[in-house]
Amino acid sequence: MALSVQAALFFHARQIADQAAQEGVSIARSYEGTAIAGHDRATNFLTQVGGGTIEAHNVTASRTATTASVTITGSVVSVIPGVSLKLNQKATAPVERFVRVTP
């Protein structure tokens, strides 16, 4: 019974982390977006939605001239003593930018 609950918590936490990464990269990749804005958005999402499911989370965001990415790492709340499940979700997207087309 506890094993199935732990598995459900893991998959739920993974979905939350994936959505947080998607939310963050959506902001970071926007035309006037920044890595800091993406980091803040992902962190806020985790705080609001994943507070009781993901422990010790860490958000890393980066943005280059062409790509933005947000990575979420953390630990899933354990209901089985001694079990420690880690998660690592990453979202990457191209940066919105103006490209001049010459005829």
C-alpha positions as CSV (number, residue, x, y, z in Angstrom):
1,M,0.0,0.0,0.0
2,A,2.7,2.5,1.0
3,L,4.7,1.7,-2.2
4,S,1.7,2.6,-4.4
5,V,1.2,5.9,-2.5
6,Q,4.9,6.7,-2.8
7,A,4.8,6.0,-6.5
8,A,1.8,8.2,-6.9
9,L,3.5,11.0,-5.0
10,F,6.6,10.6,-7.2
11,F,4.6,10.9,-10.5
12,H,2.6,13.8,-9.1
13,A,5.8,15.7,-8.0
14,R,7.4,15.0,-11.4
15,Q,4.4,16.6,-13.1
16,I,4.5,19.6,-10.8
17,A,8.3,20.0,-11.5
18,D,7.7,19.7,-15.2
19,Q,5.0,22.3,-15.2
20,A,7.1,24.7,-13.1
21,A,10.0,24.3,-15.7
22,Q,7.5,24.9,-18.5
23,E,6.1,28.0,-16.8
24,G,9.6,29.4,-16.2
25,V,10.9,28.8,-19.7
26,S,7.8,30.4,-21.1
27,I,8.7,33.6,-19.4
28,A,12.5,33.3,-20.0
29,R,12.1,32.8,-23.7
30,S,9.7,35.7,-24.3
31,Y,11.0,38.6,-26.4
32,E,11.9,40.8,-23.4
33,G,12.3,37.9,-21.0
34,T,15.2,37.1,-18.7
35,A,16.6,34.1,-17.0
36,I,15.9,35.8,-13.7
37,A,12.2,36.3,-14.6
38,G,12.0,32.6,-15.6
39,H,13.6,31.5,-12.4
40,D,11.2,33.6,-10.3
41,R,8.2,32.3,-12.2
42,A,9.2,28.7,-11.7
43,T,10.0,29.2,-8.1
44,N,6.7,30.9,-7.4
45,F,4.9,28.0,-9.2
46,L,6.7,25.4,-7.1
47,T,5.9,27.4,-3.9
48,Q,2.2,27.7,-4.7
49,V,1.6,24.2,-6.2
50,G,4.3,21.9,-5.0
51,G,4.8,23.0,-1.5
52,G,3.7,19.7,0.2
53,T,5.1,17.4,-2.5
54,I,8.6,18.6,-3.4
55,E,11.2,19.2,-0.7
56,A,14.5,21.0,-1.0
57,H,13.8,22.1,-4.6
58,N,16.3,24.0,-6.6
59,V,15.6,26.1,-9.7
60,T,18.2,26.9,-12.3
61,A,17.5,29.1,-15.3
62,S,19.6,30.3,-18.2
63,R,19.1,32.2,-21.4
64,T,21.4,32.6,-24.4
65,A,20.8,34.6,-27.6
66,T,19.0,31.6,-29.0
67,T,17.8,29.3,-26.2
68,A,16.2,29.5,-22.8
69,S,16.1,26.7,-20.3
70,V,14.9,26.0,-16.7
71,T,15.8,23.0,-14.6
72,I,14.0,21.9,-11.5
73,T,15.7,19.5,-9.0
74,G,14.4,18.3,-5.7
75,S,13.3,15.5,-3.5
76,V,9.9,13.9,-3.3
77,V,8.1,13.8,0.1
78,S,8.6,10.2,1.4
79,V,6.0,8.1,3.1
80,I,8.3,5.2,3.4
81,P,11.1,5.6,5.9
82,G,14.5,5.5,4.3
83,V,13.3,6.0,0.8
84,S,14.6,9.1,-0.9
85,L,13.4,9.8,-4.5
86,K,15.0,12.7,-6.4
87,L,13.6,14.4,-9.5
88,N,15.1,16.4,-12.3
89,Q,13.0,18.1,-14.9
90,K,14.2,20.4,-17.6
91,A,12.4,22.6,-20.2
92,T,14.2,24.2,-23.1
93,A,12.8,26.5,-25.8
94,P,14.0,28.8,-28.5
95,V,14.2,32.5,-27.6
96,E,11.7,34.8,-29.3
97,R,13.7,37.3,-31.3
98,F,13.4,39.5,-34.3
99,V,15.2,38.1,-37.3
100,R,15.6,40.4,-40.3
101,V,14.9,38.7,-43.6
102,T,16.7,40.1,-46.6
103,P,15.1,39.6,-50.0
